[in-house]
Amino acid sequence: MFEFRRLRSPIIQAPMAGGINTPELVAASINAGVVGSFGFAYSSPEQISRDIMAARSLIHSDAQGALNCNFFVVPENFEASAQDSEKALNALKSLEFSGNLELNLPGPPYFPNLESQLEPVWKDPPDILTFHFGVPDQAILSQARSMNIKVGMTATSAQEAEKVEKAGGDFIVAQGIEAGGHRGVFQPDGEDKKLKTLALIKMLTGSSKLPLVAAGGIMNRNHLIEMTQAGATAVQMGTAFLTCAESGAPQEYKEMLLDQKTRPSLFTRAFSGRPARALENEFISLMQGQPLLPFPIQNTMTASIRKKAQKLENPEYQSLWAGENYRECRKESVAELIERMSL
C-alpha cells in the first residue's frame, strides 16, 4: 500500500476537474516524485479509462510518485421547484453574453453515477482514491481496501474529520478556507467555520489519529514547512499547478492568474450552485444576488456559457478557480515547481 514517505516531496498535485489535470500534468507530477491526481468528478467511465492509460504511458519506470483518482460524493436527490428553476434559468438568459445560446433546464440524471465511474478504476487501480463533499458508501471503501488502495477524504472541520475517521479513511485532506475551487463541506448550506488551513491542521492534529494533508493557500516551500511543522504529513497544491506548462487550463485562464494581480479571489455559487473560490470576473459580478439552483443542476445549466467563453478565449465568463494566494503563480514546468518546493 502507498506510503507518503516514499515520495520525493510530501506533495499532492490537487485533483482539478474539467480538463485541468491532463495525463501530461499527472504523469509529470508522478515523475517529479509527488502524487499526481486526476479530478474525475464529471468524467465518463470511458474517459477515465483513457486518461489513466495515457498517464501510465508517460510515467517513468523509476518514478517515486503515486497516482490518485478523485471523485465527488453527490447525493442523488435534488430539490428545485418549477418556479425556482424558471427564475434561475431566466437569470442566465438575461446575461448579454448568453446571446443566442440554447439554455435549458437539465433533466435527470444530473450527475455521473459514482459506481459506474469507479469501474475502470477497479480494473486499473491507482495508488490512491480521494473523495470530495462527503464519505462514499462502505461498499466502495471496502473494495478499495481489498485492493490495497489508500483512501483520503476532504474535511473542513473537526466534525467532518471525525466522519472520515469513523468511515475507515486512511488520511484526511484538511481543506482550509484559502483553497481554490469547490469548498469540500459535506453540507453546502450547513454551518461552515471557515477555518484557515494552518488553524485546521493544528486543531485536527490534536483530535485525529489519521495522517493529515494540508490543502489551501500553499504556494511555496515556506508554506510547506509551516504545515508539516504544525502536524501535516503532506500538503495538497492546486493553484500553483494551474500555470504549469503541462496544465490543461486555457491560455487566457493562465494569463489571468499570472497578470491580473489586483483581482480578488472570492467565493461564489454562481457557476455550480456550491461555494467555490475563483477569481472575480464579469459573470460572478453580474450574478450576485441572482436566483441559483443547487449543485449540480446550476453547474450543468452554466456549462454552455463556460464552453462558449472558452471557445471565444474570454475569461470573464469562465470559472477561474483560484486559491487566495494565486498571486504567487509562476510560468514554469511541473519539474521546476517541485524542485523549488523540495525540502
KETIDO-46289 format. One line per 3 residues: their letters; for each residue x, y, z of C-alpha. Coordinates in Angstrom, 1 decimal, decimal comma. Example, Ala and Ser with C-alpha at 12.3 -4.5 7.8 and 13.67 -1.06 7.14 Angstrom:
residues 2
AS = 12,3/-4,5/7,8 | 13,7/-1,1/7,1
END
This chain:
residues 343
MFE = 0,0/0,0/0,0 | 1,1/3,5/-0,8 | 3,0/5,5/2,0
FRR = 3,7/9,2/1,9 | 7,3/8,6/2,9 | 8,1/7,1/-0,5
LRS = 7,6/10,5/-2,2 | 10,5/12,7/-3,1 | 8,5/15,6/-1,6
PII = 5,3/15,3/0,6 | 3,1/17,0/-2,1 | -0,2/16,0/-3,7
QAP = -0,9/17,8/-7,0 | -4,5/18,6/-6,4 | -7,3/17,0/-8,4
MAG = -9,0/19,6/-10,5 | -11,9/18,6/-12,7 | -12,8/19,9/-16,1
GIN = -9,7/19,0/-18,1 | -7,1/20,8/-16,0 | -5,5/17,5/-14,9
TPE = -4,2/16,3/-18,2 | -2,4/13,0/-18,4 | 0,7/15,1/-19,1
LVA = 0,3/17,1/-15,8 | -0,4/14,0/-13,7 | 2,5/12,0/-15,2
ASI = 4,9/14,9/-14,8 | 3,9/15,2/-11,1 | 4,5/11,4/-10,6
NAG = 7,8/11,6/-12,5 | 8,8/14,5/-10,3 | 8,3/12,3/-7,2
VVG = 4,9/13,6/-5,9 | 1,3/12,4/-6,1 | -0,3/13,2/-9,5
SFG = -4,1/13,4/-9,3 | -6,9/13,2/-11,8 | -10,1/15,1/-11,0
FAY = -12,7/12,7/-12,4 | -15,8/14,3/-10,9 | -17,6/14,9/-14,3
SSP = -15,8/12,2/-16,4 | -17,4/9,3/-18,1 | -16,0/5,8/-17,4
EQI = -14,6/5,7/-20,9 | -12,8/9,0/-20,4 | -11,5/7,8/-17,1
SRD = -10,0/4,6/-18,6 | -8,4/6,6/-21,4 | -6,9/9,2/-19,1
IMA = -5,4/6,6/-16,7 | -3,9/4,6/-19,6 | -2,5/7,8/-21,2
ARS = -0,8/8,9/-17,9 | 0,6/5,4/-17,3 | 2,3/5,5/-20,7
LIH = 4,1/8,7/-19,7 | 5,2/7,6/-16,2 | 8,9/6,6/-15,9
SDA = 9,6/3,1/-14,6 | 11,7/4,5/-11,7 | 9,2/7,3/-10,8
QGA = 8,9/7,9/-7,0 | 5,4/9,4/-7,2 | 1,9/7,9/-7,0
LNC = -1,4/8,1/-8,9 | -4,5/9,5/-7,3 | -8,0/9,4/-8,7
NFF = -10,6/11,8/-7,2 | -14,4/11,8/-7,3 | -17,2/13,8/-5,9
VVP = -19,7/12,3/-3,4 | -23,0/13,7/-4,6 | -26,5/12,8/-3,2
ENF = -28,9/11,5/-5,8 | -31,9/13,6/-4,6 | -32,1/17,3/-5,6
EAS = -35,0/19,7/-5,0 | -35,8/22,6/-7,3 | -39,3/23,8/-7,8
AQD = -40,5/24,7/-11,3 | -40,8/28,3/-10,2 | -37,2/28,4/-8,8
SEK = -35,9/26,7/-11,9 | -37,5/29,2/-14,2 | -36,1/32,1/-12,2
ALN = -32,6/30,7/-12,3 | -32,8/30,0/-16,0 | -34,0/33,5/-16,7
ALK = -31,2/35,0/-14,7 | -28,7/33,3/-17,0 | -30,7/34,2/-20,2
SLE = -30,7/37,9/-19,1 | -26,9/38,0/-19,5 | -25,9/39,8/-22,6
FSG = -23,1/37,2/-23,1 | -25,6/34,4/-23,3 | -26,9/35,8/-26,6
NLE = -28,4/33,1/-28,8 | -27,1/30,3/-26,6 | -29,5/27,4/-26,1
LNL = -30,0/27,5/-22,3 | -32,3/24,8/-20,9 | -33,2/23,2/-17,6
PGP = -31,3/19,9/-17,3 | -33,2/16,7/-16,6 | -32,0/13,7/-14,6
PYF = -29,6/12,1/-14,3 | -28,0/15,3/-13,0 | -24,6/13,8/-12,3
PNL = -22,5/10,8/-13,3 | -23,1/7,6/-11,3 | -20,1/7,1/-8,9
ESQ = -20,3/3,3/-9,0 | -20,1/3,4/-12,8 | -17,2/5,9/-12,8
LEP = -15,3/3,6/-10,4 | -15,5/0,6/-12,7 | -12,4/1,5/-14,8
VWK = -10,6/2,3/-11,5 | -11,1/-1,2/-10,2 | -9,8/-2,6/-13,5
DPP = -6,6/-0,4/-13,4 | -6,2/0,5/-9,8 | -4,4/3,7/-8,7
DIL = -2,3/4,0/-5,6 | -4,8/6,4/-4,0 | -8,5/7,2/-4,2
TFH = -9,8/10,5/-2,8 | -13,3/11,9/-2,3 | -14,7/15,4/-2,0
FGV = -18,0/16,6/-0,5 | -18,5/13,6/1,8 | -18,0/9,9/2,6
PDQ = -18,7/7,3/-0,1 | -20,6/4,1/0,6 | -18,9/1,5/2,7
AIL = -19,0/-1,0/-0,3 | -16,7/1,4/-2,2 | -14,3/1,8/0,8
SQA = -14,3/-2,0/1,3 | -13,4/-2,6/-2,4 | -10,6/-0,1/-2,2
RSM = -9,2/-1,7/1,0 | -9,4/-5,2/-0,6 | -7,2/-3,8/-3,5
NIK = -4,7/-2,0/-1,2 | -5,7/1,4/-2,5 | -5,2/4,2/0,1
VGM = -8,3/6,3/0,6 | -8,4/10,0/1,6 | -11,4/12,3/2,1
TAT = -11,7/16,1/2,4 | -12,7/17,6/5,7 | -13,1/21,3/6,6
SAQ = -14,0/20,8/10,3 | -13,4/18,5/13,2 | -16,9/17,1/12,7
EAE = -16,2/16,1/9,1 | -12,8/14,7/10,0 | -14,4/12,5/12,7
KVE = -16,8/11,1/10,0 | -13,8/10,4/7,7 | -12,1/8,5/10,6
KAG = -15,2/6,6/11,5 | -15,7/5,5/7,9 | -12,2/4,0/7,8
GDF = -10,4/6,5/5,7 | -6,6/6,3/5,6 | -5,9/10,0/5,6
IVA = -7,7/13,4/5,8 | -7,3/16,2/3,2 | -7,8/19,1/5,6
QGI = -9,1/22,0/3,4 | -8,7/25,5/4,7 | -10,7/28,5/3,5
EAG = -7,8/29,7/1,4 | -8,2/26,8/-1,1 | -9,3/27,5/-4,7
GHR = -12,1/25,6/-6,3 | -15,0/23,9/-4,6 | -15,3/24,1/-0,8
GVF = -15,3/20,5/0,4 | -18,1/21,0/3,0 | -20,4/18,0/3,4
QPD = -23,4/20,2/3,7 | -23,2/23,4/1,5 | -26,0/25,1/3,4
GED = -24,8/24,0/6,8 | -22,5/25,8/9,3 | -19,0/26,5/8,0
KKL = -16,5/27,9/10,5 | -14,2/28,8/7,5 | -11,1/27,8/9,3
KTL = -7,7/28,7/7,7 | -5,5/25,8/6,7 | -3,0/26,2/9,5
ALI = -5,6/26,5/12,2 | -7,4/23,5/10,9 | -4,2/21,4/10,8
KML = -3,4/22,5/14,4 | -6,9/21,6/15,6 | -7,0/18,2/13,9
TGS = -3,5/17,3/15,0 | -4,9/17,2/18,5 | -8,1/15,3/17,7
SKL = -7,5/12,9/14,8 | -5,4/9,8/14,6 | -5,2/9,9/10,8
PLV = -2,4/11,5/8,7 | -3,3/15,0/7,6 | -2,8/16,6/4,2
AAG = -2,9/20,4/4,4 | -4,8/22,0/1,5 | -5,4/25,7/0,8
GIM = -3,1/28,6/0,1 | 0,1/26,5/-0,2 | 2,3/28,1/-2,9
NRN = 6,0/27,9/-1,7 | 8,5/25,9/0,3 | 7,9/28,0/3,5
HLI = 4,2/27,2/3,4 | 5,1/23,5/3,1 | 7,5/23,7/6,1
EMT = 4,9/25,6/8,2 | 2,2/23,0/7,5 | 4,5/20,0/8,2
QAG = 5,8/21,6/11,4 | 2,2/22,1/12,5 | 1,5/18,4/12,1
ATA = 0,6/17,8/8,4 | 2,1/14,6/6,8 | 1,9/16,3/3,3
VQM = 0,3/19,2/1,5 | -2,0/19,4/-1,4 | -1,4/22,1/-4,0
GTA = -3,7/23,1/-6,9 | -3,4/26,7/-7,9 | 0,4/26,6/-8,2
FLT = 0,0/23,8/-10,8 | -2,6/25,7/-12,9 | 0,1/27,8/-14,7
CAE = 2,5/24,9/-15,3 | 3,2/24,1/-18,9 | 1,6/20,7/-18,6
SGA = -1,7/22,1/-17,1 | -4,8/21,9/-19,3 | -6,0/25,3/-18,1
PQE = -6,8/27,5/-21,2 | -4,2/30,1/-22,0 | -6,4/33,0/-21,1
YKE = -7,0/31,4/-17,6 | -3,3/31,1/-17,1 | -2,7/34,7/-18,1
MLL = -5,4/35,9/-15,6 | -3,5/34,1/-12,8 | -0,1/35,5/-13,9
DQK = -1,1/39,0/-14,9 | -4,3/40,1/-13,0 | -2,8/40,5/-9,6
TRP = -5,4/43,0/-8,4 | -8,4/40,8/-8,8 | -9,8/39,3/-5,6
SLF = -10,2/35,6/-5,2 | -13,6/35,1/-3,7 | -16,4/32,5/-3,1
TRA = -19,3/32,2/-5,5 | -22,1/29,8/-6,1 | -23,0/31,3/-9,5
FSG = -21,2/28,7/-11,6 | -22,1/25,5/-9,9 | -24,6/26,1/-7,1
RPA = -22,0/25,2/-4,5 | -19,5/27,6/-2,8 | -16,2/27,7/-4,8
RAL = -13,3/30,1/-4,7 | -12,5/31,8/-8,0 | -11,0/35,0/-9,5
ENE = -13,7/37,6/-9,7 | -14,9/38,2/-13,2 | -17,9/39,7/-15,0
FIS = -20,1/36,6/-14,7 | -19,6/36,5/-10,9 | -20,3/40,2/-10,6
LMQ = -23,4/40,1/-12,7 | -24,8/37,0/-11,0 | -24,6/38,5/-7,5
GQP = -28,0/38,3/-5,8 | -29,5/36,3/-8,7 | -31,5/33,1/-8,1
LLP = -29,5/29,9/-8,3 | -30,2/26,2/-8,3 | -28,4/23,6/-6,2
FPI = -25,3/21,8/-7,3 | -25,1/20,0/-9,8 | -28,1/21,5/-11,6
QNT = -26,7/25,0/-11,7 | -23,3/23,6/-12,9 | -25,0/21,8/-15,8
MTA = -27,0/24,9/-16,7 | -24,0/27,2/-16,9 | -21,9/24,7/-18,8
SIR = -22,8/26,1/-22,3 | -21,9/29,6/-21,1 | -18,5/28,5/-19,9
KKA = -17,9/26,4/-23,0 | -18,7/29,4/-25,3 | -16,4/31,7/-23,2
QKL = -13,6/29,2/-23,6 | -14,2/29,0/-27,4 | -14,0/32,8/-27,6
ENP = -11,0/32,8/-25,2 | -13,0/35,1/-22,9 | -12,1/34,6/-19,3
EYQ = -14,8/36,9/-18,0 | -17,4/34,0/-18,3 | -15,2/31,1/-17,3
SLW = -14,9/29,5/-13,9 | -11,4/30,7/-12,9 | -10,9/28,6/-9,8
AGE = -8,0/30,0/-7,8 | -6,8/30,0/-4,2 | -6,3/33,0/-2,0
NYR = -2,5/33,2/-2,7 | -2,8/32,9/-6,5 | -0,5/35,9/-7,0
ECR = 2,4/33,6/-6,4 | 1,7/31,6/-9,5 | 4,6/31,2/-11,9
KES = 5,1/30,2/-15,5 | 7,1/27,0/-15,1 | 7,1/23,3/-15,6
VAE = 5,9/20,8/-13,0 | 9,6/19,7/-12,5 | 10,6/23,3/-11,8
LIE = 7,7/23,7/-9,4 | 8,6/20,6/-7,5 | 12,3/21,5/-7,5
RMS = 11,7/24,8/-5,8 | 9,3/23,2/-3,3 | 11,7/20,4/-2,3
L = 13,0/20,4/1,2
END
